[in-house]
């Protein structure tokens, strides 16, 4: 089956599963420890129902939005995935090319391939560079300057990785993901840098320094509490990125969709809020936007789209998500993204047993 023949997200995931080696499949869809956070990310969506409105004149619908002054044709962006080279030989560059064609934004990880300069030179879409702290301030400033000089649109600091998650699928497979491919963006690390102690030692004072060290907008990734959201705004962060790292860092964490309302309230319009972790459906996206998010990011689904069919596979994945969103918007009486609000959703009992598997094993997504 060609990518253009896929009509549903499960077809994309099945195609990816058929093509990926087992250890890479487990790495892609796995989570930390017992994977409670991973399952919670999916099951939390089932605890929200749409509130429908009828006779609203919804023949014409628009999925576009804006972020950091950039128009996005779809409020779905591509998350920073350090292992993106597992799913396409051109890695983050292939993702950026798809982002350009579909009219969205991509993030490039410090840990991804190819070098950040090559990604920026190969695509015209807006791109945000995501930073893992692996060196001192001089090294961090050098990395930020590289992003500035080649034309990135923002810097994203990942703050939820003080320690690498214990991902038991990888441990059982004896698969060391971080040793599996090159890290061209780390090629200039001094001998005294490179380990995760730098990330663990980073503080709000260091964030202040980074805010002053770069002229680019600053995104803070890994916010899961109202307290940290308030602090982020006070420290000059432009975009709050709500994330539990897809359930891959801390097990027993809350889902992002359940903490999103308190973070939106704490930010109070002083910064944009984006969210990831567990988003697989157009319905998931619309629920997050109704609760106040500006856009969502996909990571696992992005990887599966690329693994299943390369750039065409990822592009088709976005087309299916857009189709799902347009269908739901019509059926809940919403004509554009701005019309989504808290009144569009309500708490509800999840179905039991679930018709949509919430685990990550096998083909569950």
Steps between C-alpha positions, in 0.01 A plus 500: 500500500634843404502785749233680299267201554499531880169624635551466876772552759502129600593414139804728532602336828459147361718590202769637732488190719546278197814687394679574827737254673356387832751688713431827315124441521528445876720808535253711301181406679633421848500702820668517837477218756149348508374746235219642713565850366500364147159334548365801687587729209261307279229408748464861621357603165214255554400687816407805292198513272406762242201726561325531167317801362273471197374722219812714509574539127818293486526434125831690488759411761859613558767315701766773485655682796810706581795450734784746556369700206505205259184376334445127533252331268440240771558541878716186500879534506783249489667436835875487558594133469868429554476156340330624184783354293361154579194576290648678199863533384459879474373522856378841612557643154235266356258607773567868427430444131163346584426790735562738212266312267214467747537850641607436858802534729760246607738471795858376461662318791854552621532122472371461144660471157607677284670809645265785581653717225420235239138477615452874490657528154281224359150631580319833509241417765536653849723284720572506874826364638464290815787509749615227733755647739820301456761761583572819689364844422764565237401184318128577529555850368697362207216261415243780524717720280517226238121485498477879469758527225338244272149638541306294753181662624523422872694308766327226700659398830403149612475504879340163576807281453708543813554122481448267206182296544525132584335361190457134581431386146842628400661350809341161428625521140843618616450783253702812572318757287734787577794307358322399181571799275720808463441835668627767261361782714726385785816488291648809668463382858811557716642205688343628823147491355250260355348319793155553647627660821494832317129455434429397859685806636311755285290746704260791457803729535659322205176547309526874567850494360385311188210742454752785489754308292278459194286738301271216389162425661533246779288187541513303826419129460394269780262717703242294694392730784339840543785607728763441233282659234481820708876495559565449130299809409673702771836393358415622152401179324302566182339156456412247772537144370291262709657155472569183696744388230246259358511295819865418435669679792295480822250225561197579720480854360167659405387517141556834333133543409398482869749767615445727200207699651693598814797608290282706268351671806842568650643644178193725461577593140852625572657232279384249243455142620571193289469137603614149406501143635262237370332695218389257228165624371340813365262476795796515742622818333161672516455415868836660585417810299160525668677500836723788392806361323617687192628187324609143569809302404523141384809287564417129491246552224752705304754218532244239394394703198862528386574135572190388314548699181779754522410860430188392312394296803533793737323730257213253471482473879444874519235483230310235698521711815369803313210293363415381852512856633279643228245224553483557875487878464193467281330266744559717807407826325844662472612686187857593595759450772413828672149371567633215715473560874437322831130495418578250221596219740372349822615231745361160416536137597743309280354197324569163652645294357671751276442455126835672443793329674687736730820303554805519279566132437435327171306736279340696784546876474 
